[in-house]
């Protein structure tokens, strides 16, 4: 490393002279989210209660089956503020008039039916609930139409809009659903309507390309690993010409390398796991036997130990142990014992901002990855895209089903998500092996020849055929019907 270059990098970062390439063609527009000055005290209280209901398992408002982390809840609240700003603008409402009913129309159901004395009264209550669903649908349609025209939103954002309205609807109706009649709000017309809208929004989002140009972010897995190796070299104590580097410069390099290495040398987890990594809690050292009985020992191995509350899909995959590779021990232990203290952290998390504060937001840690990959490769790689990069690389190089299932478990997602979401190969590349195999079958080549002597099972053949387009399947079936 050269001292002049190092100084220029620091100056460039301080003065924000780096011009990152734009990944979308959209122009930045004026913010439309509701401000604190535009809401009444009643609305502010309702929003506080909604946030509490999402994250606090002891909340009096028990409207959600599963609580979420504050990290997950805050983007929902940000979207809600934007939607409230939009509906205030579109319906020309004053701050005092605006409330959650203007997003999700409310009509009492269970509480009103209990007071009904006649069949006609009950029918009117049910009709009012249906009208509330229709009014909410009309509001949703108006908002989406405005967002498409004025804000040029991507269909994936439309999905987020409906998801937030569902959150609001459950908050609005939590005392109106009757669990004896239906589970999970199945008796609330507004929620049934929004679920159908969400299903349709997901389908729309699935069939369009992403808003950002992914080629400006994507690295093949070997390219990413080259970054990791380069960052390890940057952890040297001296510059190439022999001058000693400052302790803070070395600490910065070691932390940056560890962030990348833990994503490159282990099945890459979501960045939340790295932000929340804490010695003695989620990062432990000791001996782990085959029954997952752990004994803390200084001469043991380092492990990630994640309980179900420590990661996004923990309720599905439960407690998990992942062993940290030995190759990382020198830098990891040097970081914990020496370099981390250079930033005087005020917390117990493994990684820290240089001002001593923890990484609180996803963007905090992601910015390290974006800035570093841009410096080394010119690409604006994101932390989550690293997961896609590994899956795609392994799929492209024919990793076995057993390996991919194990990787899905280690990365805390289903094999379905692995195939449908994380595998970013173009469709023609995904179906090419199936096309080749089925064509050879149709031409009479023995199955054993196609599998290196191993016989294909019926399930394996069926899986290959399912990957073909409907037209190709029809042509294959027509060939099979020939005498």
VEXDREN-2710 file (C-alpha; in Angstrom, 1 decimal):
% VEXDREN-2710
k/r/px/py/pz
1/UNK/0.0/0.0/0.0
2/UNK/1.1/3.6/-0.6
3/UNK/0.7/6.2/2.1
4/UNK/-0.3/8.9/-0.5
5/UNK/-3.0/6.6/-1.9
6/UNK/-4.2/5.8/1.7
7/UNK/-4.5/9.5/2.5
8/UNK/-6.3/10.2/-0.7
9/UNK/-8.8/7.5/0.0
10/UNK/-9.5/8.9/3.5
11/UNK/-9.9/12.4/2.1
12/UNK/-12.2/11.2/-0.7
13/UNK/-14.4/9.5/1.8
14/UNK/-14.5/12.5/4.2
15/UNK/-15.4/14.9/1.4
16/UNK/-17.8/12.5/-0.2
17/UNK/-16.0/12.9/-3.5
18/UNK/-16.7/9.3/-4.7
19/UNK/-19.3/9.3/-7.5
20/UNK/-21.0/5.9/-7.4
21/UNK/-22.7/4.9/-10.7
22/UNK/-26.5/5.1/-10.7
23/UNK/-28.1/1.7/-10.8
24/UNK/-31.6/2.9/-12.0
25/UNK/-32.8/5.5/-14.5
26/UNK/-35.3/7.0/-12.1
27/UNK/-34.9/10.6/-11.1
28/UNK/-35.0/11.6/-7.5
29/UNK/-38.3/13.3/-6.6
30/UNK/-39.6/15.4/-3.8
31/UNK/-40.4/13.4/-0.6
32/UNK/-44.1/12.8/0.1
33/UNK/-44.0/11.0/3.4
34/UNK/-46.1/12.4/6.2
35/UNK/-44.2/14.7/8.6
36/UNK/-44.7/14.9/12.3
37/UNK/-46.1/18.4/11.9
38/UNK/-48.8/16.9/9.6
39/UNK/-50.3/14.5/12.1
40/UNK/-52.7/14.8/15.0
41/UNK/-51.9/13.6/18.5
42/UNK/-54.5/10.8/18.0
43/UNK/-52.8/9.6/14.8
44/UNK/-49.3/9.8/16.5
45/UNK/-50.6/7.7/19.3
46/UNK/-52.1/5.1/16.9
47/UNK/-48.8/4.8/15.1
48/UNK/-46.9/4.4/18.3
49/UNK/-49.4/1.6/19.3
50/UNK/-49.0/-0.1/15.9
51/UNK/-45.2/-0.1/16.2
52/UNK/-45.5/-1.5/19.8
53/UNK/-47.8/-4.2/18.6
54/UNK/-45.4/-5.3/15.9
55/UNK/-42.2/-5.6/18.1
56/UNK/-43.3/-6.0/21.7
57/UNK/-44.4/-9.5/22.7
58/UNK/-46.0/-8.0/25.9
59/UNK/-48.1/-5.5/24.0
60/UNK/-51.7/-5.2/25.0
61/UNK/-52.6/-5.1/21.3
62/UNK/-52.1/-8.8/20.3
63/UNK/-52.9/-8.4/16.6
64/UNK/-50.0/-10.3/15.1
65/UNK/-49.2/-14.0/15.4
66/UNK/-45.5/-13.3/15.1
67/UNK/-43.6/-10.4/16.4
68/UNK/-40.8/-8.8/14.3
69/UNK/-37.6/-7.1/15.1
70/UNK/-37.4/-3.3/15.2
71/UNK/-35.2/-3.5/12.1
72/UNK/-38.1/-5.2/10.2
73/UNK/-40.7/-3.0/11.7
74/UNK/-39.1/0.4/10.8
75/UNK/-39.2/0.0/7.0
76/UNK/-42.9/-0.9/7.4
77/UNK/-43.5/2.3/9.4
78/UNK/-41.5/4.3/6.8
79/UNK/-43.8/3.0/4.1
80/UNK/-46.8/3.7/6.2
81/UNK/-45.7/7.3/6.6
82/UNK/-45.4/7.6/2.8
83/UNK/-48.9/6.1/2.3
84/UNK/-50.4/8.5/4.8
85/UNK/-48.7/11.4/3.0
86/UNK/-50.1/10.2/-0.3
87/UNK/-53.7/9.7/1.0
88/UNK/-53.6/13.1/2.7
89/UNK/-52.6/14.7/-0.6
90/UNK/-55.0/12.7/-2.7
91/UNK/-58.1/13.1/-0.5
92/UNK/-57.1/16.7/0.5
93/UNK/-57.3/16.1/4.2
94/UNK/-56.2/18.3/7.0
95/UNK/-53.8/17.0/9.7
96/UNK/-56.7/16.8/12.2
97/UNK/-58.9/14.8/9.8
98/UNK/-56.2/12.2/8.8
99/UNK/-56.3/8.9/10.5
100/UNK/-55.7/5.2/9.7
101/UNK/-59.3/4.8/8.6
102/UNK/-58.4/6.8/5.5
103/UNK/-56.1/4.0/4.4
104/UNK/-58.1/1.0/5.7
105/UNK/-61.8/1.6/6.1
106/UNK/-63.1/0.2/9.4
107/UNK/-66.5/-1.4/10.1
108/UNK/-67.1/-3.2/13.4
109/UNK/-67.8/-6.9/12.9
110/UNK/-67.8/-9.1/16.0
111/UNK/-68.5/-6.4/18.5
112/UNK/-71.4/-5.1/16.4
113/UNK/-72.9/-8.6/15.7
114/UNK/-73.0/-9.3/19.4
115/UNK/-75.3/-6.3/19.8
116/UNK/-77.5/-7.2/16.9
117/UNK/-81.0/-8.3/17.9
118/UNK/-82.5/-9.2/14.5
119/UNK/-81.5/-11.0/11.3
120/UNK/-81.8/-7.7/9.4
121/UNK/-79.5/-5.9/11.8
122/UNK/-76.9/-8.7/11.4
123/UNK/-77.2/-8.5/7.6
124/UNK/-76.6/-4.7/7.7
125/UNK/-73.4/-5.2/9.8
126/UNK/-72.1/-7.8/7.3
127/UNK/-72.9/-5.5/4.4
128/UNK/-71.0/-2.7/6.1
129/UNK/-68.0/-4.9/6.5
130/UNK/-68.1/-5.8/2.7
131/UNK/-68.4/-2.1/1.9
132/UNK/-65.4/-1.3/4.1
133/UNK/-63.5/-3.9/2.0
134/UNK/-64.6/-2.2/-1.2
135/UNK/-63.7/1.3/0.1
136/UNK/-60.3/0.0/1.1
137/UNK/-59.8/-1.5/-2.3
138/UNK/-60.8/1.7/-4.0
139/UNK/-58.3/3.6/-1.8
140/UNK/-55.5/1.1/-2.6
141/UNK/-56.3/1.4/-6.4
142/UNK/-56.1/5.2/-6.2
143/UNK/-52.8/5.2/-4.3
144/UNK/-51.2/2.7/-6.7
145/UNK/-52.4/4.6/-9.7
146/UNK/-50.9/7.8/-8.3
147/UNK/-47.6/6.0/-7.4
148/UNK/-47.3/4.4/-10.8
149/UNK/-47.9/7.7/-12.6
150/UNK/-46.2/10.2/-10.4
151/UNK/-43.5/8.2/-8.7
152/UNK/-42.8/5.4/-11.3
153/UNK/-42.7/2.8/-8.7
154/UNK/-41.6/-0.8/-9.4
155/UNK/-44.1/-3.6/-9.0
156/UNK/-42.0/-4.9/-6.1
157/UNK/-42.9/-1.6/-4.3
158/UNK/-46.6/-2.3/-5.0
159/UNK/-46.2/-5.5/-3.1
160/UNK/-44.8/-3.6/-0.2
161/UNK/-47.7/-1.2/-0.2
162/UNK/-50.2/-4.0/0.1
163/UNK/-48.2/-5.7/2.8
164/UNK/-48.3/-2.5/4.9
165/UNK/-52.0/-2.1/4.4
166/UNK/-52.4/-5.7/5.7
167/UNK/-50.4/-4.8/8.8
168/UNK/-52.7/-1.7/9.3
169/UNK/-55.8/-3.9/8.7
170/UNK/-54.8/-6.4/11.4
171/UNK/-54.2/-3.6/13.8
172/UNK/-57.5/-2.0/13.0
173/UNK/-59.5/-5.3/13.2
174/UNK/-57.8/-7.2/16.0
175/UNK/-60.8/-6.9/18.3
176/UNK/-63.3/-7.6/15.5
177/UNK/-62.1/-11.1/14.3
178/UNK/-63.9/-14.1/15.8
179/UNK/-61.4/-17.0/16.2
180/UNK/-64.3/-19.4/16.8
181/UNK/-65.5/-18.6/13.2
182/UNK/-62.2/-18.4/11.4
183/UNK/-58.5/-18.4/12.0
184/UNK/-56.0/-15.6/11.3
185/UNK/-58.6/-12.9/10.4
186/UNK/-60.4/-15.2/7.9
187/UNK/-63.7/-13.6/8.8
188/UNK/-62.7/-10.0/8.0
189/UNK/-63.6/-9.0/4.4
190/UNK/-61.0/-6.2/4.3
191/UNK/-58.2/-8.6/5.1
192/UNK/-59.4/-11.3/2.7
193/UNK/-59.5/-8.6/-0.1
194/UNK/-56.0/-7.4/0.8
195/UNK/-54.6/-10.9/0.8
196/UNK/-55.9/-11.4/-2.7
197/UNK/-54.4/-8.1/-3.8
198/UNK/-51.1/-9.1/-2.3
199/UNK/-51.2/-12.4/-4.2
200/UNK/-51.7/-10.5/-7.4
201/UNK/-49.0/-7.9/-6.6
202/UNK/-46.5/-10.8/-6.0
203/UNK/-47.3/-12.2/-9.4
204/UNK/-46.8/-8.8/-11.1
205/UNK/-43.5/-8.4/-9.3
206/UNK/-42.3/-11.9/-10.3
207/UNK/-42.7/-11.3/-14.0
208/UNK/-40.8/-8.0/-14.4
209/UNK/-37.0/-7.4/-14.2
210/UNK/-35.6/-5.6/-11.1
211/UNK/-35.7/-1.8/-11.1
212/UNK/-31.9/-1.6/-10.6
213/UNK/-29.4/-2.7/-13.2
214/UNK/-28.0/-5.8/-11.4
215/UNK/-25.0/-5.9/-13.8
216/UNK/-23.6/-2.9/-11.9
217/UNK/-23.7/-4.9/-8.6
218/UNK/-23.0/-8.5/-9.6
219/UNK/-19.8/-10.3/-9.0
220/UNK/-19.1/-13.9/-9.9
221/UNK/-18.2/-15.8/-6.8
222/UNK/-14.5/-16.1/-7.7
223/UNK/-14.4/-12.3/-8.2
224/UNK/-15.9/-11.8/-4.7
225/UNK/-13.3/-14.2/-3.2
226/UNK/-10.5/-12.2/-4.9
227/UNK/-11.8/-9.2/-3.0
228/UNK/-11.7/-11.2/0.3
229/UNK/-8.1/-12.2/-0.4
230/UNK/-7.1/-8.7/-1.3
231/UNK/-8.6/-7.3/1.9
232/UNK/-6.6/-9.8/3.9
233/UNK/-3.4/-8.4/2.3
234/UNK/-4.5/-4.9/3.3
235/UNK/-4.3/-5.9/7.0
236/UNK/-0.5/-5.6/7.0
237/UNK/1.0/-3.5/9.8
238/UNK/3.3/-1.6/7.4
239/UNK/3.1/0.0/4.0
240/UNK/5.0/-1.6/1.1
241/UNK/7.9/0.8/1.5
242/UNK/8.3/-0.1/5.2
243/UNK/6.5/2.8/7.0
244/UNK/4.3/1.7/9.9
245/UNK/0.6/2.1/9.5
246/UNK/-1.5/3.7/12.3
247/UNK/-3.4/1.5/14.7
248/UNK/-6.7/2.9/13.5
249/UNK/-5.9/2.2/9.9
250/UNK/-5.0/-1.4/10.7
251/UNK/-8.1/-1.8/12.8
252/UNK/-10.2/-0.5/9.9
253/UNK/-8.6/-3.0/7.5
254/UNK/-9.0/-6.0/9.9
255/UNK/-12.7/-5.3/10.5
256/UNK/-13.4/-4.8/6.8
257/UNK/-11.6/-8.1/6.0
258/UNK/-13.5/-10.0/8.7
259/UNK/-16.9/-8.8/7.4
260/UNK/-16.0/-10.0/3.9
261/UNK/-14.4/-13.2/5.1
262/UNK/-17.3/-14.3/7.2
263/UNK/-19.5/-13.9/4.1
264/UNK/-17.0/-15.6/1.8
265/UNK/-15.6/-18.4/4.0
266/UNK/-18.9/-19.5/5.6
267/UNK/-22.4/-19.9/4.1
268/UNK/-23.2/-16.2/3.8
269/UNK/-25.8/-15.1/6.3
270/UNK/-28.0/-12.0/6.3
271/UNK/-26.1/-8.9/7.4
272/UNK/-28.2/-8.8/10.6
273/UNK/-26.3/-11.8/11.9
274/UNK/-23.0/-10.0/11.5
275/UNK/-24.3/-6.7/13.0
276/UNK/-25.7/-8.6/16.0
277/UNK/-22.7/-10.9/16.5
278/UNK/-21.7/-10.8/20.2
279/UNK/-19.0/-12.7/22.0
280/UNK/-20.4/-15.1/24.5
281/UNK/-23.8/-15.0/23.0
282/UNK/-23.9/-15.6/19.2
283/UNK/-20.1/-15.9/18.8
284/UNK/-18.8/-18.5/21.2
285/UNK/-15.6/-20.6/21.7
286/UNK/-15.5/-24.1/23.0
287/UNK/-16.2/-27.7/22.2
288/UNK/-19.5/-29.0/20.6
289/UNK/-20.3/-32.7/20.6
290/UNK/-22.5/-34.6/18.3
291/UNK/-25.5/-34.0/20.5
292/UNK/-24.9/-30.2/20.3
293/UNK/-23.9/-30.1/23.9
294/UNK/-21.5/-27.1/24.1
295/UNK/-18.7/-26.6/26.6
296/UNK/-17.0/-23.2/26.7
297/UNK/-13.2/-23.6/26.4
298/UNK/-10.3/-21.4/25.4
299/UNK/-8.7/-24.2/23.4
300/UNK/-11.9/-24.9/21.5
301/UNK/-13.4/-23.8/18.2
302/UNK/-15.2/-20.6/17.3
303/UNK/-18.9/-21.0/16.5
304/UNK/-21.9/-18.9/15.4
305/UNK/-24.6/-20.0/17.9
306/UNK/-28.0/-18.7/16.7
307/UNK/-31.2/-19.1/18.7
308/UNK/-34.5/-18.7/16.9
309/UNK/-34.8/-15.1/18.0
310/UNK/-31.3/-14.2/16.6
311/UNK/-32.2/-14.4/12.9
312/UNK/-35.0/-13.7/10.5
313/UNK/-36.3/-17.2/9.8
314/UNK/-35.4/-18.6/13.3
315/UNK/-39.0/-19.6/14.0
316/UNK/-38.7/-22.0/11.0
317/UNK/-35.1/-23.3/11.4
318/UNK/-34.6/-23.0/15.1
319/UNK/-31.3/-23.2/17.0
320/UNK/-28.3/-23.4/14.8
321/UNK/-24.5/-23.9/15.1
322/UNK/-22.0/-22.9/12.4
323/UNK/-18.3/-23.4/12.8
324/UNK/-16.0/-20.5/12.0
325/UNK/-13.1/-21.7/9.7
326/UNK/-9.7/-22.0/11.5
327/UNK/-8.2/-19.8/8.8
328/UNK/-10.0/-16.8/10.3
329/UNK/-8.8/-17.3/13.9
330/UNK/-5.7/-15.1/13.7
331/UNK/-7.5/-12.0/12.4
332/UNK/-10.6/-12.7/14.5
333/UNK/-8.8/-13.0/17.8
334/UNK/-6.5/-10.1/17.0
335/UNK/-9.5/-8.0/16.3
336/UNK/-11.2/-9.0/19.5
337/UNK/-8.1/-8.7/21.7
338/UNK/-6.4/-5.7/20.2
339/UNK/-7.8/-3.8/17.2
340/UNK/-11.4/-3.4/18.1
341/UNK/-10.5/-1.2/21.1
342/UNK/-9.0/1.4/18.7
343/UNK/-12.6/2.6/18.1
344/UNK/-13.5/2.7/21.9
345/UNK/-16.8/0.8/21.4
346/UNK/-19.6/1.5/23.8
347/UNK/-21.3/-1.9/23.3
348/UNK/-20.5/-5.7/23.3
349/UNK/-21.1/-6.4/19.6
350/UNK/-18.2/-7.8/17.6
351/UNK/-18.3/-5.2/14.9
352/UNK/-18.4/-1.5/15.6
353/UNK/-18.6/1.8/13.8
354/UNK/-15.5/4.0/14.1
355/UNK/-17.3/6.4/16.4
356/UNK/-17.8/3.5/18.9
357/UNK/-21.5/3.0/18.2
358/UNK/-23.0/-0.3/17.1
359/UNK/-24.2/-0.9/13.5
360/UNK/-27.9/-0.4/14.0
361/UNK/-29.2/-0.3/10.4
362/UNK/-28.8/-2.7/7.5
363/UNK/-27.4/0.2/5.5
364/UNK/-24.6/0.8/8.0
365/UNK/-22.9/-2.5/7.3
366/UNK/-24.0/-2.7/3.7
367/UNK/-22.3/0.6/2.9
368/UNK/-18.9/-1.0/3.9
369/UNK/-19.5/-3.7/1.4
370/UNK/-20.7/-1.4/-1.3
371/UNK/-17.8/1.1/-0.9
372/UNK/-15.2/-1.7/-0.7
373/UNK/-16.4/-3.7/-3.8
374/UNK/-16.7/-0.4/-5.7
375/UNK/-13.1/0.4/-4.8
376/UNK/-11.8/-3.0/-5.8
377/UNK/-14.0/-3.9/-8.7
378/UNK/-16.1/-0.9/-9.7
379/UNK/-19.3/-2.9/-8.7
380/UNK/-21.8/-1.8/-6.0
381/UNK/-22.3/-5.2/-4.5
382/UNK/-24.8/-5.4/-1.6
383/UNK/-24.6/-7.7/1.4
384/UNK/-27.7/-9.6/0.4
385/UNK/-26.7/-10.0/-3.2
386/UNK/-23.7/-12.1/-2.0
387/UNK/-26.1/-14.8/-1.0
388/UNK/-27.5/-14.8/-4.6
389/UNK/-24.0/-14.9/-6.0
390/UNK/-23.0/-18.1/-4.2
391/UNK/-26.2/-20.0/-5.0
392/UNK/-26.1/-19.0/-8.7
393/UNK/-22.4/-20.0/-8.9
394/UNK/-23.0/-23.4/-7.4
395/UNK/-26.1/-24.0/-9.5
396/UNK/-24.2/-23.0/-12.6
397/UNK/-21.5/-25.5/-11.8
398/UNK/-23.8/-28.5/-11.1
399/UNK/-23.7/-28.7/-7.3
400/UNK/-25.6/-31.8/-6.1
401/UNK/-29.1/-31.6/-4.6
402/UNK/-27.6/-32.8/-1.3
403/UNK/-25.1/-29.9/-1.2
404/UNK/-27.8/-27.4/-2.1
405/UNK/-30.2/-28.6/0.6
406/UNK/-27.4/-28.4/3.2
407/UNK/-26.6/-24.9/2.0
408/UNK/-30.2/-23.8/2.2
409/UNK/-30.4/-25.0/5.8
410/UNK/-27.1/-23.2/6.6
411/UNK/-28.4/-20.0/5.0
412/UNK/-31.8/-20.3/6.7
413/UNK/-34.0/-20.5/3.6
414/UNK/-36.0/-23.1/1.8
415/UNK/-34.9/-25.0/-1.3
416/UNK/-37.9/-23.5/-3.0
417/UNK/-36.6/-20.0/-2.3
418/UNK/-33.2/-21.1/-3.3
419/UNK/-34.5/-22.1/-6.7
420/UNK/-37.0/-19.4/-7.3
421/UNK/-35.3/-16.3/-5.7
422/UNK/-31.6/-16.9/-5.1
423/UNK/-30.7/-18.7/-8.3
424/UNK/-30.2/-15.7/-10.7
425/UNK/-29.2/-17.7/-13.8
426/UNK/-31.2/-16.7/-16.9
427/UNK/-34.1/-19.0/-17.7
428/UNK/-32.6/-20.4/-20.9
429/UNK/-29.5/-21.5/-18.8
430/UNK/-31.7/-23.1/-16.2
431/UNK/-33.6/-25.3/-18.7
432/UNK/-30.6/-26.1/-21.0
433/UNK/-29.6/-29.3/-19.1
434/UNK/-33.2/-30.5/-19.1
435/UNK/-33.6/-29.8/-22.8
436/UNK/-30.4/-31.8/-23.6
437/UNK/-31.3/-34.7/-21.3
438/UNK/-34.9/-35.1/-22.5
439/UNK/-33.8/-34.8/-26.2
440/UNK/-31.3/-37.6/-25.7
441/UNK/-34.0/-39.7/-24.1
442/UNK/-36.3/-39.1/-27.0
443/UNK/-33.5/-40.1/-29.4
444/UNK/-33.3/-43.4/-27.7
445/UNK/-30.0/-43.0/-25.7
446/UNK/-30.0/-45.3/-22.6
447/UNK/-30.7/-43.5/-19.3
448/UNK/-27.6/-45.1/-17.7
449/UNK/-25.4/-43.4/-20.3
450/UNK/-26.8/-40.0/-19.4
451/UNK/-26.0/-40.5/-15.7
452/UNK/-22.5/-41.9/-15.9
453/UNK/-23.8/-45.5/-15.4
454/UNK/-26.3/-44.6/-12.7
455/UNK/-30.0/-45.1/-13.5
456/UNK/-32.3/-42.1/-13.2
457/UNK/-35.3/-42.4/-10.9
458/UNK/-38.8/-41.5/-12.1
459/UNK/-38.7/-38.5/-9.8
460/UNK/-35.4/-37.2/-11.3
461/UNK/-36.8/-37.6/-14.9
462/UNK/-40.0/-35.9/-13.9
463/UNK/-38.0/-33.0/-12.3
464/UNK/-36.1/-32.5/-15.5
465/UNK/-39.3/-32.6/-17.6
466/UNK/-41.0/-30.0/-15.3
467/UNK/-38.2/-27.5/-16.2
468/UNK/-39.2/-27.5/-19.9
469/UNK/-41.6/-25.0/-21.4
470/UNK/-45.2/-26.2/-22.0
471/UNK/-44.5/-26.3/-25.7
472/UNK/-41.4/-28.5/-25.3
473/UNK/-43.3/-30.8/-23.0
474/UNK/-46.0/-31.2/-25.5
475/UNK/-43.5/-32.1/-28.3
476/UNK/-41.9/-34.6/-26.0
477/UNK/-45.2/-36.3/-25.2
478/UNK/-46.1/-36.4/-28.9
479/UNK/-42.8/-38.2/-29.6
480/UNK/-43.5/-40.7/-26.8
481/UNK/-46.9/-41.5/-28.3
482/UNK/-45.3/-42.4/-31.7
483/UNK/-45.1/-46.2/-32.4
END
